[in-house]
Amino acid sequence: MLQTRPPDPRWSGKPIVLVGLMGAGKSTVGRRLAQRLDLPFVDADTEIETAAGMAITDIFDRFGEPYFRDGERRVIARLVDGTPKVIATGGGAFIQQQTRDLILDHAIAVWLDAEPAVLADRVRRRDTRPLLRGRDPEEILSELAAVRNPYYSLAPFRVKSVVAPHDATVNAILEAIGA
């Protein structure tokens, strides 16, 4: 049984980690949130690619998802080092127990929650998502939401990602975490 953790009353300078499905805006909103807080922004997927010396799609194709998830966990462990920053994670990172525990223990997790139709509209613009290749994005995202949302709900903060300017989501995050 999944257990929720009560939210911290205010942001205390821990790294802020954005979690949620692909297309929720973790990278785009994360960059703007970091600018507003005058913090560094780190995209965990970019860090994984740098560490591996290859694209995520190539890691999936050559070594499989379990190998990728192990590398992802190691990179996120390095990123949640206690220094203030905003981190965007890949959609599957928070689903993995060890990675989720690292984030919940060493950072503030914010779930960017969006409807599958909104997500599908956003991800159709790029064909770089291994889990969507050759498939209907809305159908896959609906299936992923059914499986992953119970895990995302373990994040202490939940912010709706809707069709609106990105600054609206940034403002909602700042209000939620008390920054």
C-alpha positions as CSV (number, residue, x, y, z in Angstrom):
1,M,0.0,0.0,0.0
2,L,1.4,3.4,-1.0
3,Q,1.6,5.9,1.8
4,T,1.5,9.7,1.4
5,R,3.9,12.0,3.2
6,P,2.6,15.3,4.7
7,P,3.9,18.4,2.8
8,D,6.6,20.5,4.4
9,P,5.0,23.8,5.4
10,R,7.6,25.9,3.5
11,W,10.4,25.5,1.0
12,S,13.6,25.4,3.0
13,G,16.2,25.5,0.2
14,K,16.2,21.8,-0.7
15,P,16.4,20.9,-4.3
16,I,13.0,21.1,-6.0
17,V,12.3,18.0,-8.1
18,L,9.5,18.1,-10.7
19,V,7.8,14.7,-11.3
20,G,5.0,13.7,-13.6
21,L,4.2,12.2,-17.0
22,M,6.0,13.2,-20.2
23,G,4.6,16.4,-21.5
24,A,3.6,17.8,-18.1
25,G,6.0,20.6,-18.5
26,K,8.8,19.5,-16.1
27,S,11.6,20.9,-18.2
28,T,9.9,24.0,-19.6
29,V,8.3,25.0,-16.3
30,G,11.4,23.9,-14.4
31,R,13.6,26.3,-16.3
32,R,11.2,29.2,-15.6
33,L,10.9,28.2,-11.9
34,A,14.7,28.2,-11.6
35,Q,14.9,31.6,-13.1
36,R,12.3,33.0,-10.8
37,L,14.1,31.6,-7.7
38,D,17.5,32.5,-9.1
39,L,18.6,28.8,-8.9
40,P,20.4,26.5,-11.3
41,F,18.1,24.3,-13.5
42,V,19.1,20.7,-14.2
43,D,17.3,18.3,-16.6
44,A,18.0,14.8,-15.3
45,D,17.6,13.3,-18.7
46,T,20.3,15.6,-20.1
47,E,22.6,14.6,-17.2
48,I,21.9,10.9,-18.0
49,E,22.8,11.3,-21.6
50,T,26.0,13.2,-20.7
51,A,27.0,10.5,-18.2
52,A,26.2,7.6,-20.7
53,G,27.6,9.4,-23.7
54,M,24.5,8.5,-25.7
55,A,20.9,9.5,-26.2
56,I,18.2,8.1,-23.9
57,T,16.5,6.4,-26.9
58,D,19.9,4.7,-27.7
59,I,20.2,3.5,-24.0
60,F,16.7,2.0,-24.2
61,D,17.4,0.4,-27.5
62,R,20.9,-1.1,-26.6
63,F,20.5,-1.9,-23.0
64,G,16.8,-1.9,-22.0
65,E,14.7,0.0,-19.5
66,P,16.2,-1.6,-16.3
67,Y,19.7,-0.5,-17.2
68,F,18.4,3.0,-18.0
69,R,16.5,3.2,-14.7
70,D,19.6,2.2,-12.7
71,G,21.6,4.9,-14.4
72,E,18.8,7.4,-13.8
73,R,18.8,6.6,-10.1
74,R,22.5,7.1,-9.8
75,V,22.3,10.5,-11.6
76,I,19.4,11.7,-9.5
77,A,21.3,10.6,-6.3
78,R,24.1,12.9,-7.4
79,L,21.7,15.7,-8.2
80,V,19.8,15.8,-4.9
81,D,23.0,16.7,-3.0
82,G,21.3,19.3,-0.8
83,T,22.2,22.4,-2.8
84,P,19.3,24.5,-3.9
85,K,18.3,23.9,-7.6
86,V,15.4,22.9,-9.7
87,I,15.5,19.4,-11.2
88,A,13.3,18.0,-14.0
89,T,13.0,14.2,-14.0
90,G,12.0,11.8,-16.6
91,G,8.4,10.5,-16.4
92,G,9.4,7.1,-15.0
93,A,11.9,8.2,-12.4
94,F,9.5,8.7,-9.5
95,I,7.9,5.3,-10.1
96,Q,11.1,3.5,-9.1
97,Q,11.1,2.9,-5.3
98,Q,14.8,3.7,-4.7
99,T,14.7,6.8,-6.8
100,R,11.5,8.0,-5.2
101,D,13.0,7.5,-1.7
102,L,16.1,9.5,-2.7
103,I,13.9,12.4,-3.9
104,L,11.5,12.3,-1.0
105,D,14.4,12.1,1.5
106,H,16.6,14.8,0.0
107,A,14.4,17.2,-2.0
108,I,11.0,18.6,-2.3
109,A,8.9,16.7,-4.9
110,V,6.3,18.6,-6.9
111,W,3.9,16.5,-9.1
112,L,2.9,18.4,-12.3
113,D,-0.4,16.7,-13.0
114,A,-2.0,17.0,-16.4
115,E,-4.8,15.3,-18.3
116,P,-3.7,12.8,-20.9
117,A,-5.3,14.8,-23.8
118,V,-3.2,17.9,-22.8
119,L,-0.1,15.7,-22.5
120,A,-0.7,14.1,-25.9
121,D,-1.1,17.4,-27.6
122,R,2.2,18.5,-26.1
123,V,4.2,15.4,-26.9
124,R,3.0,15.1,-30.5
125,R,5.4,17.9,-31.3
126,R,8.5,15.7,-30.7
127,D,9.2,12.2,-31.7
128,T,12.0,11.5,-29.1
129,R,10.0,9.6,-26.5
130,P,10.9,5.8,-26.6
131,L,7.6,4.8,-24.9
132,L,5.5,6.5,-27.6
133,R,7.2,5.5,-30.8
134,G,4.7,4.2,-33.4
135,R,1.7,4.4,-31.0
136,D,-1.2,6.7,-30.2
137,P,0.1,9.2,-27.6
138,E,-3.2,9.8,-25.8
139,E,-3.9,6.1,-25.4
140,I,-0.4,5.4,-24.1
141,L,-0.5,8.4,-21.8
142,S,-3.9,7.4,-20.4
143,E,-2.4,3.9,-19.7
144,L,0.7,5.4,-18.1
145,A,-1.4,7.8,-16.0
146,A,-3.5,4.8,-14.6
147,V,-0.3,3.1,-13.5
148,R,1.9,6.0,-12.5
149,N,-0.4,8.6,-10.9
150,P,-0.7,6.6,-7.7
151,Y,3.1,7.0,-7.3
152,Y,3.1,10.6,-8.4
153,S,0.5,11.3,-5.7
154,L,3.2,10.4,-3.1
155,A,4.8,13.8,-3.9
156,P,4.1,16.2,-1.1
157,F,2.9,18.9,-3.6
158,R,0.6,18.5,-6.6
159,V,0.1,21.3,-9.1
160,K,-2.2,21.0,-12.1
161,S,-0.5,21.6,-15.5
162,V,-3.2,23.0,-17.7
163,V,-3.3,24.8,-21.1
164,A,-2.2,28.2,-19.8
165,P,1.0,30.3,-19.9
166,H,3.9,28.5,-18.2
167,D,4.1,31.3,-15.7
168,A,0.7,30.3,-14.3
169,T,2.2,26.9,-13.4
170,V,5.3,28.5,-12.0
171,N,3.2,30.7,-9.8
172,A,1.1,27.7,-8.6
173,I,4.3,25.9,-7.6
174,L,5.7,28.9,-5.8
175,E,2.4,29.2,-3.9
176,A,2.3,25.5,-3.1
177,I,5.8,25.3,-1.7
178,G,5.5,28.6,0.1
179,A,8.4,30.2,-1.8
